[in-house]
Amino acid sequence: MRAILDGIVVADFSRVLAGPLATAALGDLGATVIKVESPAGDDTRAWGPPFVDGESSYFMSVNRNKRSIALDLKDPADRALARTLAVKADVLVENFRPGVAERLGLGYDELSALNPRLVYGSITGFGPNGPGRDKPGYDFMVQALSGLMSITGEAKGQPMKVGVAIIDVLTGLNLQAGVLAALYDREHSGQGQRVDVTLMGSALAGLVNQASSWLTAGVEPRRDANVHPSIAPYESLQAADGVIVLAVGNDVQFARCVAALGCPELGDDPRFASNSQRVAHRRELRAAMEVALMTGPVTDWVATLTAAGVPCARVNTIPEAFEFSDQVGMPAAIGITGPDGTTVAQVASPVTYSSTPVCYRLPPPRLAEHDREVRQWLHGEQQLPLSAETPEGRMTA
């Protein structure tokens, strides 16, 4: 079967999370990804526990479908090999500190003169040219600087970060989209281009309605636990044995909800007649609904409300989330078996294609695992398989 990015070579000079996530996603689409690491390896190889057979689970999460080569970019010979890779590649992804790529001879201007079709994806914290160019870019910092933490957490508690490095994730997805758009443009123009993505820009764009509240209406968003600022009831509520999440998005759903809870009179209360009114009287509504919810356990209420067509959920643990995904017919855990017969568990790509399936070919590589074959390819001594039609590994459920 044909893969979307068959024949596309990606030179991955990135490390940690945002860049590697983007290049792993390109690998899922069939691209041949060469991961360039220092002799010490990607930082995340040491980020643990947990470790599995000596490899950190963090590194394994975003580095499948790649070949690893170790290059010391301070060494002239290895630096020359890096330039050769960049000239051979269709896509280069890097997250060096601003100015470092240029000092190494791997800057966009220099490489595009040698390879005009190169799509050059660059990730920085705060842009490559402005006064923030030298400011370190870490997800936690940007969650704080972007205002995301100011709207996350209990109203009277400390600002909280999201439980995953969400800014890095958004940045990686934005870079993937930018690279794919640039490859599409190359089909028409014949020319590559530079694609710049920043952590700060991704964070601010990811604030969506909260950013719009400030920009269009001058309303400064505040944190208020799990309460939605513009919809009610759209929050977590207390039941007899735990928390239930309600996502009631319109008046019809609200009427169904209060009827299922056994308090249909709330639907006739003028304080709750419309969403705007419910938002204005959220505390009173919450108190009335929790009186009903406290009469039964979460599991029973989820069953009752779901049967009534009311969007609701229990709060799953991560193991429970994978079990639930299986139950609803979308298995999210896959295994990639490498040439040595070892199978590594991974989260499946969230995107499916009717004609060009996602490819799971290579498990996350050991440091410099493919050093010899990639060096031979760069020296012109052998070819690398550039098509997903002949997978080097196999996918197992």
GUTI-576550 format. One record per residue (C-alpha): x negated, y, z; residue in one letter. Coordinates in steps of 0.1 Angstrom, whole numbers, plus 5000, padded with zeros to 4 digits. Layout:
N
XYZa ...
# end
This chain:
397
500050005000m 498850354992r 498050595021a 498650965017i 494951065022l 493350775004d 489950884992g 489751195015i 486551215036v 486651405069v 483451515086a 484451545122d 481951755142f 484551825169s 484651695205r 486951665235v 490651685225l 492051935200a 489751855171g 489551485177p 493351465179l 493651635145a 491051415128t 492551095143a 495951205128a 494251255094l 492750905098g 496250775105d 497150915070l 494350715054g 491450955054a 487950825060t 486751005091v 483151025101i 482751135137k 479451305143v 478251285179e 475151405197s 472951125210p 474751185244a 478151125228g 481451315229d 481951475263d 485151265269t 483250935268r 482251025303a 485651145315w 486950885338g 488050675355p 489850485340p 487350305318f 488050005297v 484949785288d 482750085295g 484750325274e 486950605289s 490650575281s 490550955275y 488150915246f 490050625233m 493250825231s 492151055202v 489450875183n 490850585164r 490350535126n 486850685128k 483250585122r 480750715147s 477250835138i 474850995163a 472951295149l 470651525169d 471351855152l 468151995167k 466151755146d 465551875110p 466151535094a 469451475112d 470451835105r 469851775068a 471951455070l 474751665086a 474651905057r 474751615032t 477851485049l 479451835047a 478751855010v 480251505004k 483251575025a 486651705016d 487351835051v 485051945079l 486452005114v 484352175141e 484752335175n 481252475180f 480852795200r 481153085176p 477853135157g 476452785164v 477652625132a 475952915112e 472652865131r 472752495123l 473352565086g 476852425089l 478752755086g 481652795062y 480053045039d 476852845034e 478652505029l 481452645006s 478752764983a 477552404980l 480952244981n 483552494969p 486352234974r 485652205011l 488452255036v 486752385067y 488852355099g 487552555129s 488852565164i 487952835189t 489352955222g 489953315213f 488953365176g 485553365159p 485053735154n 486753955181g 485554055216p 486753725230g 484553515207r 482053415234d 484653335260k 484752965268p 487952795256g 489352535280y 492952415280d 493452495317f 492152845313m 494352915284v 497452775301q 496753045327a 495853325303l 498753265280s 501453295306g 502452935304l 501552865340m 503553175351s 506753005339i 505852655351t 506552535387g 508852605415e 510252965418a 508553025451k 505552795446g 502252835429q 502052865391p 501452515377m 499752375346k 501552115325v 500651755333g 498751705300v 496351935281a 499252065261i 497452365246i 494752135232d 497551915218v 499352205201l 496052335187t 495151995173g 498651965156l 498352315142n 494952235128l 496251915112q 499052115096a 496652385084g 494252125069v 497051945051l 498352275037a 494852375025a 494452035008l 497752084990y 496652434979d 493452284966r 495452064943e 496652394926h 493652624930s 490752374928g 489252564958q 488952474995g 489252735022q 488552805059r 491352725084v 490952895118d 493052785147v 492752925183t 493852785216l 495253125227m 497153165194g 498552815197s 499552875233a 501453195226l 503153055195a 504152755217g 506052985241l 508753015215v 511953145231n 510153255263q 507853475242a 510853605222s 512553705254s 509753945262w 509054065226l 512654125215t 514554195248a 511854315272g 512854035296v 509753895314e 510253515319p 509853375354r 509253025366r 512252845381d 511452475384a 513352285358n 515952545351v 516452665315h 516653045314p 519353065288s 521552745292i 523452595321a 523652325334p 520352245318y 518152135347e 517451865372s 520051805399l 520051595431q 522051265432a 522351025461a 518950855455d 517051085433g 517051345405v 519051335373i 518451565344v 521351725326l 521051895292a 524452035286v 524252255255g 527752365248n 531252415262d 532552085249v 529751895266q 530352085299f 534051985299a 533051625294r 530451655321c 532651785349v 535451545339a 533051255342a 531851375376l 535351385388g 535651765392c 537451875360p 538652195378e 535152335373l 535952345336g 538852575343d 536952805367d 536453145349p 532953165364r 532052865342f 534152935312a 531252995288s 527552935288n 526753295296s 529053275326q 527552955337r 524053105335v 525253405355a 526753185382h 524152905380r 523752865418r 527452825425e 527752575396l 524752375408r 526052345443a 529452225431a 528051965408m 525551835433e 528451775458v 529851535431a 526451385422l 525551305458m 528351045459t 526450805436g 522950685425p 521150815395v 521550495375t 525250495378d 525650855369w 523450815338v 525650535327a 528850725334t 527751055318l 526150885288t 529450695281a 531251035282a 528851185256g 526951405281v 523151435275p 521451325306c 518451115318a 516650975348r 513051085353v 510850795341n 507350715350t 505050665321i 505250285322p 509050325323e 508850565293a 507250295271f 509750035283e 512550275274f 511150345240s 511149975233d 514749945245q 515950215221v 514250045192g 511150255187m 508150065201p 505450325208a 502550105218a 500449935191i 497249745191g 494349795168i 492049495163t 488549565153g 486049345134p 484849195167d 488349075174g 488849315203t 492349475204t 492749825218v 496149955229a 497150295214q 500250515211v 501850485177a 501950785154s 505250965159p 505651015121v 506850745097t 506850755059y 509050555036s 506450505009s 503050575024t 502750405058p 500550515086v 497250325087c 495750175119y 492450045107r 489650105132l 489750115170p 487950405187p 484250355180p 481450285203r 478750565202l 476850535169a 478650215161e 478550285124h 475250465124d 473550235099r 476250215073e 477050595074v 473350685071r 472950445041q 475950605025w 474550955030l 471250845015h 473250704985g 472250344993e 475850204996q 479450304994q 481950335022l 485450195016p 487550515010l 490950345006s 493350225032a 494449955007e 491749725021t 492049775059p 488949695079e 491049595109g 494649505114r 497549645134m 499249435160t 502349515179a 
# end
